[in-house]
């Protein structure tokens, strides 16, 4: 599994003009957007490992301003969005190949498992809508963008 994690001050996702997921961030607070991609050999165990990594990744400022705190430490809400394009292969030509991305029936339950594991850990989680054309609005803070792979 792969995830692109962005530290944000606001984020929401719309499908057909309707907001289907949004982060409730207090003024001056932060949250995370997690774009999650699934490949063929991913499992519920890899979803749990990825969720734990997202929840415990220390990318929020501590007392001295350095990245000492995790989403778990600051109760940062997380917006989880499926993103099969994270497995694009661009090695040949100009058209990406999506062969490494798991098909929907495999990927959807694993993206849901990431969101469920985050909720079990105590996170406030919002989600996009799997397989839909989504419009994501966010304000990246820092900017901080990190690629995770498990």
C-alpha distance (Angstrom), angle and dihedral (degrees) to the residues before:
residue distance angle dihedral
X1 . . .
X2 3.75 . .
X3 3.76 131.0 .
X4 3.76 134.2 -176.1
X5 3.78 108.1 -149.2
X6 3.78 121.3 -160.3
X7 3.79 125.1 -173.5
X8 3.80 106.3 -136.7
X9 3.78 142.8 -179.3
X10 3.82 91.9 -153.0
X11 3.80 136.8 5.5
X12 3.78 141.0 168.9
X13 3.79 139.0 163.1
X14 3.80 127.4 -143.4
X15 3.80 132.1 -162.4
X16 3.81 117.0 -166.5
X17 3.81 90.2 -12.3
X18 3.84 93.4 -53.9
X19 3.81 120.8 114.6
X20 3.81 105.1 -123.8
X21 3.80 97.5 171.8
X22 3.79 135.0 15.9
X23 3.77 137.2 165.2
X24 3.78 119.5 -117.4
X25 3.80 100.2 -143.9
X26 3.78 121.5 173.8
X27 3.82 116.2 -127.6
X28 3.79 108.1 -80.0
X29 3.81 90.6 15.6
X30 3.77 133.5 115.1
X31 3.77 140.6 -137.9
X32 3.78 138.7 179.3
X33 3.77 134.9 -112.3
X34 3.80 112.1 -152.9
X35 3.80 116.2 -165.1
X36 3.82 103.2 -164.4
X37 3.81 126.6 -159.7
X38 3.80 126.3 -172.5
X39 3.80 129.2 -155.6
X40 3.81 130.3 -164.0
X41 3.80 99.9 -90.4
X42 3.81 97.9 46.5
X43 3.79 118.5 121.5
X44 3.81 139.6 -169.9
X45 3.81 85.9 -95.8
X46 3.81 91.7 57.7
X47 3.82 88.9 48.4
X48 3.82 89.5 54.4
X49 3.82 92.0 48.2
X50 3.80 91.3 49.2
X51 3.80 92.3 48.8
X52 3.81 90.9 50.7
X53 3.80 90.6 49.5
X54 3.81 91.6 50.5
X55 3.83 92.3 47.4
X56 3.81 94.8 47.0
X57 3.84 101.7 36.0
X58 3.81 107.0 123.3
X59 3.81 104.0 -133.5
X60 3.79 101.5 127.1
X61 3.79 123.7 92.3
X62 3.75 120.9 -95.9
X63 3.77 127.6 -157.6
X64 3.82 92.5 -65.2
X65 3.82 93.2 43.3
X66 3.81 94.8 -106.5
X67 3.82 121.8 125.9
X68 3.80 97.9 -88.4
X69 3.79 103.5 130.5
X70 3.78 134.5 69.7
X71 3.79 131.3 -147.0
X72 3.81 85.3 -101.4
X73 3.81 89.9 58.6
X74 3.80 96.6 49.5
X75 3.83 99.5 32.4
X76 3.79 90.4 -119.5
X77 3.81 113.6 -177.9
X78 3.80 117.1 -126.4
X79 3.80 130.3 -144.7
X80 3.84 109.5 -154.1
X81 3.81 116.3 -160.2
X82 3.81 127.1 177.5
X83 3.81 111.7 -122.2
X84 3.81 116.6 180.0
X85 3.81 90.0 173.6
X86 3.82 89.3 76.1
X87 3.81 85.1 80.9
X88 3.80 95.6 54.1
X89 3.79 113.8 139.4
X90 3.79 110.5 -147.8
X91 3.82 98.2 168.2
X92 3.81 94.4 112.6
X93 3.76 129.0 42.3
X94 3.75 126.9 -27.6
X95 3.77 100.8 -68.9
X96 3.83 116.7 82.7
X97 3.78 118.5 -126.8
X98 3.80 116.5 -137.2
X99 3.83 96.1 -165.3
X100 3.81 92.9 115.9
X101 3.82 92.8 56.0
X102 3.79 114.5 94.3
X103 3.83 116.0 -118.8
X104 3.79 118.3 -103.5
X105 3.82 97.5 -98.5
X106 3.83 88.9 56.7
X107 3.81 98.5 36.6
X108 3.80 102.3 44.2
X109 3.82 97.1 62.1
X110 3.82 90.2 47.1
X111 3.81 94.0 51.0
X112 3.81 86.8 48.0
X113 3.82 88.3 50.1
X114 3.81 90.8 55.4
X115 3.81 90.4 52.2
X116 3.82 91.6 45.4
X117 3.81 92.9 49.4
X118 3.81 90.3 50.5
X119 3.81 90.1 51.0
X120 3.82 90.5 48.7
X121 3.81 88.6 52.6
X122 3.80 89.7 55.1
X123 3.80 103.0 -95.9
X124 3.77 124.4 142.4
X125 3.82 100.3 -127.0
X126 3.79 131.9 -167.3
X127 3.80 122.5 -177.6
X128 3.74 143.0 -160.3
X129 3.81 122.5 -129.4
X130 3.79 114.9 -88.8
X131 3.80 114.4 -119.1
X132 3.80 94.7 6.4
X133 3.77 127.1 119.6
X134 3.80 99.9 -105.4
X135 3.78 132.7 -166.5
X136 3.79 110.7 -150.4
X137 3.79 120.6 -160.5
X138 3.78 118.3 -169.3
X139 3.76 143.8 150.3
X140 3.80 108.4 -138.8
X141 3.78 110.4 -145.4
X142 3.79 116.3 -142.8
X143 2.97 86.5 -7.2
X144 3.79 93.7 -89.3
X145 3.81 116.7 173.0
X146 3.81 122.1 159.8
X147 3.80 132.0 -178.8
X148 3.81 114.5 -141.0
X149 3.78 124.2 -169.3
X150 3.80 128.9 -176.6
